[in-house]
Amino acid sequence: MVEKKERDRSHHERLFKASMSPIRRQIVAAIGVQGKSREELKKELNLTEFQFKFNLDWLIREGFVVEENGRLKLTDDGIELLEAG
């Protein structure tokens, strides 16, 4: 039971950290349910290279986004973040 509680707590903390960043929310919204390439995302978002890479890398590392066959896609956690607005 403790493991589930810890997982839920860390899950909520990660969602909270992701949702507190307007840039991360913007990236997640731009990827959407269809997914996008890095190039499409860069064109759509008006971010510096640092802002783009730093925040996208964070979203990937924390499990909100995955890159498959050159396309960025939301994980289940990413979709949850997207739906949370």
DSSP file (Angstrom, degrees, kcal/mol; ACC not computed):
  #  RESIDUE AA STRUCTURE BP1 BP2  ACC     N-H-->O    O-->H-N    N-H-->O    O-->H-N    TCO  KAPPA ALPHA  PHI   PSI    X-CA   Y-CA   Z-CA
    1    1 A M     >        0   0    0      0, 0.0     4,-1.9     0, 0.0     5,-0.1   0.000 360.0 360.0 360.0 -36.9    0.0    0.0    0.0
    2    2 A V  H  >  +     0   0    0      1,-0.2     4,-2.7     2,-0.2     5,-0.2   0.894 360.0  56.2 -62.9 -39.8    2.9    2.4    0.8
    3    3 A E  H  > S+     0   0    0      1,-0.2     4,-2.7     2,-0.2    -1,-0.2   0.919 107.3  47.9 -59.6 -44.9    4.3    1.9   -2.7
    4    4 A K  H  > S+     0   0    0      1,-0.2     4,-2.9     2,-0.2    -1,-0.2   0.908 111.8  50.3 -63.1 -41.6    1.1    3.0   -4.4
    5    5 A K  H  X S+     0   0    0     -4,-1.9     4,-2.4     2,-0.2    -2,-0.2   0.918 112.1  47.3 -62.8 -43.7    0.9    6.0   -2.2
    6    6 A E  H  X S+     0   0    0     -4,-2.7     4,-2.8     2,-0.2     5,-0.2   0.908 112.8  49.2 -63.4 -42.2    4.5    7.0   -3.0
    7    7 A R  H  X S+     0   0    0     -4,-2.7     4,-2.7     1,-0.2    -2,-0.2   0.928 111.8  48.4 -63.6 -44.7    3.8    6.4   -6.7
    8    8 A D  H  X S+     0   0    0     -4,-2.9     4,-2.5     2,-0.2    -2,-0.2   0.906 112.4  49.4 -61.9 -41.3    0.7    8.6   -6.6
    9    9 A R  H  X S+     0   0    0     -4,-2.4     4,-2.4     2,-0.2    -2,-0.2   0.945 113.9  43.7 -64.2 -48.3    2.5   11.3   -4.7
   10   10 A S  H  X S+     0   0    0     -4,-2.8     4,-2.5     2,-0.2    -2,-0.2   0.878 112.7  54.4 -66.2 -35.7    5.5   11.4   -7.1
   11   11 A H  H  X S+     0   0    0     -4,-2.7     4,-2.4    -5,-0.2    -2,-0.2   0.939 110.9  44.7 -60.5 -47.9    3.0   11.2  -10.0
   12   12 A H  H  X S+     0   0    0     -4,-2.5     4,-2.6     1,-0.2    -2,-0.2   0.873 111.5  53.1 -66.1 -37.4    1.1   14.2   -8.7
   13   13 A E  H  X S+     0   0    0     -4,-2.4     4,-2.7     2,-0.2    -1,-0.2   0.915 110.4  47.7 -63.4 -42.3    4.3   16.1   -8.0
   14   14 A R  H  X S+     0   0    0     -4,-2.5     4,-2.5     2,-0.2    -2,-0.2   0.927 112.9  48.2 -64.6 -44.3    5.6   15.5  -11.6
   15   15 A L  H  X S+     0   0    0     -4,-2.4     4,-2.6     2,-0.2    -2,-0.2   0.911 112.3  49.8 -61.2 -41.6    2.2   16.7  -13.0
   16   16 A F  H  X S+     0   0    0     -4,-2.6     4,-1.6     2,-0.2    -2,-0.2   0.940 111.1  48.0 -62.8 -47.8    2.3   19.7  -10.8
   17   17 A K  H  < S+     0   0    0     -4,-2.7     4,-0.4     1,-0.2    -2,-0.2   0.901 114.2  47.2 -60.0 -41.2    5.8   20.7  -11.8
   18   18 A A  H >< S+     0   0    0     -4,-2.5     3,-1.1     1,-0.2     7,-0.3   0.912 112.2  49.1 -66.5 -41.9    4.9   20.2  -15.5
   19   19 A S  H 3< S+     0   0    0     -4,-2.6    -1,-0.2     1,-0.2    -2,-0.2   0.721 100.6  65.1 -73.4 -20.0    1.7   22.2  -15.2
   20   20 A M  T 3< S+     0   0    0     -4,-1.6    -1,-0.2    -5,-0.2    -2,-0.2   0.638  88.8  78.7 -76.6 -13.2    3.5   25.1  -13.4
   21   21 A S    <>  -     0   0    0     -3,-1.1     4,-2.4    -4,-0.4     5,-0.2  -0.855  63.8-161.5-101.1 113.6    5.5   25.8  -16.5
   22   22 A P  H  > S+     0   0    0      0, 0.0     4,-2.2     0, 0.0    -1,-0.2   0.861  94.3  53.7 -58.5 -34.4    3.7   27.8  -19.2
   23   23 A I  H  > S+     0   0    0      2,-0.2     4,-2.4     1,-0.2     5,-0.2   0.920 108.4  47.8 -67.7 -43.0    6.3   26.6  -21.7
   24   24 A R  H  > S+     0   0    0      2,-0.2     4,-2.5     1,-0.2    -1,-0.2   0.908 112.6  48.9 -64.9 -40.9    5.9   23.0  -20.9
   25   25 A R  H  X S+     0   0    0     -4,-2.4     4,-2.5    -7,-0.3    -1,-0.2   0.896 110.8  51.8 -62.9 -39.3    2.1   23.3  -21.1
   26   26 A Q  H  X S+     0   0    0     -4,-2.2     4,-2.3    -5,-0.2    -2,-0.2   0.908 110.5  47.6 -63.5 -43.7    2.5   25.1  -24.5
   27   27 A I  H  X S+     0   0    0     -4,-2.4     4,-2.3     2,-0.2     5,-0.2   0.935 112.8  48.4 -63.5 -47.2    4.8   22.2  -25.8
   28   28 A V  H  X S+     0   0    0     -4,-2.5     4,-2.3     1,-0.2    -2,-0.2   0.918 112.9  48.3 -60.6 -44.5    2.3   19.5  -24.6
   29   29 A A  H  < S+     0   0    0     -4,-2.5    -1,-0.2     1,-0.2    -2,-0.2   0.890 111.4  50.3 -63.7 -39.4   -0.6   21.4  -26.2
   30   30 A A  H  < S+     0   0    0     -4,-2.3    -1,-0.2     1,-0.2    -2,-0.2   0.874 110.2  49.1 -68.9 -37.1    1.3   21.8  -29.5
   31   31 A I  H  X S+     0   0    0     -4,-2.3     4,-1.9    -5,-0.2     3,-0.3   0.930  90.6 164.3 -65.8 -44.3    2.2   18.1  -29.7
   32   32 A G  T  <  -     0   0    0     -4,-2.3    42,-0.5    -5,-0.2     3,-0.1   0.004  59.9 -51.5  58.2-165.6   -1.4   17.2  -29.0
   33   33 A V  T  4 S+     0   0    0      1,-0.2    -1,-0.2    -4,-0.1    -2,-0.1   0.673 134.9  57.1 -80.8 -17.0   -2.9   13.8  -29.6
   34   34 A Q  T  4 S-     0   0    0     -3,-0.3    -1,-0.2     1,-0.1    -2,-0.2   0.776  99.7-136.2 -84.5 -27.4   -1.5   13.6  -33.2
   35   35 A G     <  -     0   0    0     -4,-1.9     2,-0.3    -3,-0.1    38,-0.2   0.015  15.0-139.6  85.9 159.8    2.1   14.1  -32.4
   36   36 A K  B     -A   72   0A   0     36,-1.7    36,-4.0    -4,-0.1     2,-0.2  -0.975  14.8-108.1-150.6 159.4    4.6   16.4  -34.2
   37   37 A S     >  -     0   0    0     -2,-0.3     4,-2.3    34,-0.3     5,-0.2  -0.486  38.0-109.5 -81.7 163.1    8.2   16.4  -35.4
   38   38 A R  H  > S+     0   0    0     32,-0.4     4,-2.8     1,-0.2     5,-0.2   0.901 120.5  52.9 -58.3 -40.1   10.7   18.6  -33.6
   39   39 A E  H  > S+     0   0    0      2,-0.2     4,-2.3     1,-0.2    -1,-0.2   0.917 108.7  48.0 -64.4 -44.0   10.9   20.8  -36.7
   40   40 A E  H  > S+     0   0    0      1,-0.2     4,-2.1     2,-0.2    -1,-0.2   0.915 113.6  48.6 -60.7 -42.5    7.1   21.3  -36.7
   41   41 A L  H  X S+     0   0    0     -4,-2.3     4,-2.4     1,-0.2    -2,-0.2   0.916 109.8  50.8 -65.4 -44.3    7.1   22.1  -33.0
   42   42 A K  H  < S+     0   0    0     -4,-2.8     5,-0.3     1,-0.2    -1,-0.2   0.903 111.3  48.9 -60.7 -41.6    9.9   24.6  -33.3
   43   43 A K  H  < S+     0   0    0     -4,-2.3    -1,-0.2     1,-0.2    -2,-0.2   0.907 113.9  46.0 -63.6 -41.7    8.1   26.4  -36.2
   44   44 A E  H  < S+     0   0    0     -4,-2.1     2,-0.4    -5,-0.2    -2,-0.2   0.861 108.2  60.3 -72.1 -37.4    4.9   26.5  -34.3
   45   45 A L  S  < S-     0   0    0     -4,-2.4     2,-1.4    -5,-0.2     7,-0.1  -0.771  74.1-141.8 -98.9 136.0    6.3   27.7  -30.9
   46   46 A N        +     0   0    0     -2,-0.4     2,-0.3     6,-0.0    -3,-0.1  -0.579  53.7 134.9 -94.7  72.9    8.2   31.0  -30.7
   47   47 A L        -     0   0    0     -2,-1.4     2,-0.1    -5,-0.3    -2,-0.0  -0.851  58.3-108.6-120.1 154.0   10.8   29.8  -28.2
   48   48 A T     >  -     0   0    0     -2,-0.3     4,-2.6     1,-0.1     5,-0.2  -0.366  38.7-107.7 -69.5 162.0   14.6   30.2  -28.0
   49   49 A E  H  > S+     0   0    0      1,-0.2     4,-2.8     2,-0.2     5,-0.3   0.904 122.0  50.9 -57.9 -41.3   16.6   27.1  -28.8
   50   50 A F  H  > S+     0   0    0      2,-0.2     4,-2.9     1,-0.2     5,-0.3   0.941 110.5  47.3 -62.6 -48.5   17.5   26.8  -25.0
   51   51 A Q  H  > S+     0   0    0      1,-0.2     4,-2.0     2,-0.2     5,-0.3   0.920 115.2  46.9 -59.5 -44.1   13.8   27.1  -23.9
   52   52 A F  H  X S+     0   0    0     -4,-2.6     4,-2.5     2,-0.2     5,-0.3   0.964 117.8  39.6 -62.5 -54.2   12.8   24.5  -26.5
   53   53 A K  H  X S+     0   0    0     -4,-2.8     4,-2.8    -5,-0.2     5,-0.3   0.925 115.8  50.5 -65.5 -46.7   15.5   22.0  -25.7
   54   54 A F  H  X S+     0   0    0     -4,-2.9     4,-1.7    -5,-0.3    -1,-0.2   0.931 117.6  38.3 -57.8 -49.3   15.5   22.4  -21.9
   55   55 A N  H  X S+     0   0    0     -4,-2.0     4,-2.3    -5,-0.3    -1,-0.2   0.872 117.1  49.0 -75.5 -37.9   11.7   22.0  -21.5
   56   56 A L  H  X S+     0   0    0     -4,-2.5     4,-2.3    -5,-0.3     5,-0.2   0.930 111.4  50.4 -66.5 -43.6   11.3   19.3  -24.1
   57   57 A D  H  X S+     0   0    0     -4,-2.8     4,-2.9    -5,-0.3    -2,-0.2   0.895 110.4  50.7 -59.1 -39.9   14.2   17.3  -22.6
   58   58 A W  H  X S+     0   0    0     -4,-1.7     4,-2.5    -5,-0.3    -1,-0.2   0.932 109.6  49.6 -63.2 -46.0   12.5   17.7  -19.2
   59   59 A L  H  <>S+     0   0    0     -4,-2.3     5,-2.9     1,-0.2     6,-1.3   0.870 114.2  45.7 -62.4 -37.3    9.2   16.4  -20.5
   60   60 A I  H ><5S+     0   0    0     -4,-2.3     3,-1.2     4,-0.2    -2,-0.2   0.942 113.3  48.8 -68.8 -48.5   10.9   13.4  -22.1
   61   61 A R  H 3<5S+     0   0    0     -4,-2.9    -2,-0.2     1,-0.3    -1,-0.2   0.865 112.3  48.7 -60.5 -37.8   13.0   12.6  -19.0
   62   62 A E  T 3<5S-     0   0    0     -4,-2.5    -1,-0.3    -5,-0.2    -2,-0.2   0.453 119.0-109.2 -86.2  -0.8    9.9   12.9  -16.8
   63   63 A G  T < 5S+     0   0    0     -3,-1.2    14,-0.4    -4,-0.3    15,-0.4   0.713  87.3 113.0  87.3  21.3    7.8   10.6  -19.0
   64   64 A F  S   <S+     0   0    0     -5,-2.9    11,-2.2     1,-0.2     2,-0.3   0.726  80.9  30.8 -92.4 -25.4    5.3   13.0  -20.5
   65   65 A V  E     -B   74   0A   0     -6,-1.3     2,-0.3     9,-0.3    -2,-0.3  -0.979  62.8-169.6-135.1 143.5    6.7   12.8  -24.1
   66   66 A V  E     -B   73   0A   0      7,-2.8     7,-3.1    -2,-0.3     2,-0.6  -0.931  17.8-136.3-126.4 155.9    8.3   10.1  -26.1
   67   67 A E  E     +B   72   0A   0     -2,-0.3     2,-0.4     5,-0.2     5,-0.2  -0.961  27.3 172.0-115.5 120.0   10.0   10.3  -29.5
   68   68 A E  E >   -B   71   0A   0      3,-2.8     3,-1.8    -2,-0.6    -2,-0.0  -0.990  67.6 -15.7-130.7 124.8    9.3    7.5  -31.9
   69   69 A N  T 3  S-     0   0    0     -2,-0.4    -1,-0.1     1,-0.3     3,-0.1   0.872 128.9 -50.4  52.2  42.2   10.3    7.4  -35.6
   70   70 A G  T 3  S+     0   0    0      1,-0.2   -32,-0.4   -33,-0.0     2,-0.4   0.562 117.5 109.7  76.7   7.8   11.1   11.1  -35.5
   71   71 A R  E <   - B   0  68A   0     -3,-1.8    -3,-2.8   -34,-0.2     2,-0.5  -0.950  63.1-135.8-119.8 138.4    7.8   12.1  -34.0
   72   72 A L  E     +AB  36  67A   0    -36,-4.0   -36,-1.7    -2,-0.4     2,-0.3  -0.766  30.1 179.7 -88.5 131.1    7.1   13.5  -30.6
   73   73 A K  E     - B   0  66A   0     -7,-3.1    -7,-2.8    -2,-0.5     2,-0.3  -0.956  28.0-113.3-133.4 151.1    4.1   11.9  -28.9
   74   74 A L  E     - B   0  65A   0    -42,-0.5    -9,-0.3    -2,-0.3     2,-0.1  -0.625  25.7-143.1 -81.7 139.9    2.4   12.3  -25.6
   75   75 A T     >  -     0   0    0    -11,-2.2     4,-2.5    -2,-0.3     5,-0.2  -0.265  41.8 -87.2 -82.2-178.7    2.5    9.4  -23.1
   76   76 A D  H  > S+     0   0    0      1,-0.2     4,-2.1     2,-0.2     5,-0.1   0.903 134.9  49.8 -57.7 -40.5   -0.5    8.6  -20.9
   77   77 A D  H  > S+     0   0    0    -14,-0.4     4,-2.2     2,-0.2    -1,-0.2   0.888 109.1  52.2 -65.1 -38.1    0.9   11.1  -18.4
   78   78 A G  H  > S+     0   0    0    -15,-0.4     4,-2.5   -14,-0.2    -2,-0.2   0.893 109.2  48.9 -64.1 -40.2    1.3   13.7  -21.2
   79   79 A I  H  X S+     0   0    0     -4,-2.5     4,-2.7     2,-0.2    -1,-0.2   0.888 109.3  52.9 -66.6 -38.4   -2.3   13.2  -22.2
   80   80 A E  H  X S+     0   0    0     -4,-2.1     4,-1.5     2,-0.2    -2,-0.2   0.909 110.6  47.5 -61.3 -41.8   -3.4   13.7  -18.6
   81   81 A L  H  X S+     0   0    0     -4,-2.2     4,-0.7     2,-0.2    -2,-0.2   0.910 111.3  51.1 -65.2 -42.5   -1.4   16.9  -18.5
   82   82 A L  H >< S+     0   0    0     -4,-2.5     3,-1.0     1,-0.2    -2,-0.2   0.924 111.0  47.6 -59.5 -46.1   -3.0   18.0  -21.8
   83   83 A E  H 3< S+     0   0    0     -4,-2.7    -1,-0.2     1,-0.3    -2,-0.2   0.785 103.9  61.2 -68.6 -26.8   -6.5   17.3  -20.5
   84   84 A A  H 3<        0   0    0     -4,-1.5    -1,-0.3    -5,-0.2    -2,-0.2   0.697 360.0 360.0 -72.5 -17.7   -5.7   19.2  -17.2
   85   85 A G    <<        0   0    0     -3,-1.0    -3,-0.1    -4,-0.7    -2,-0.1   0.471 360.0 360.0  78.8 360.0   -5.2   22.3  -19.4
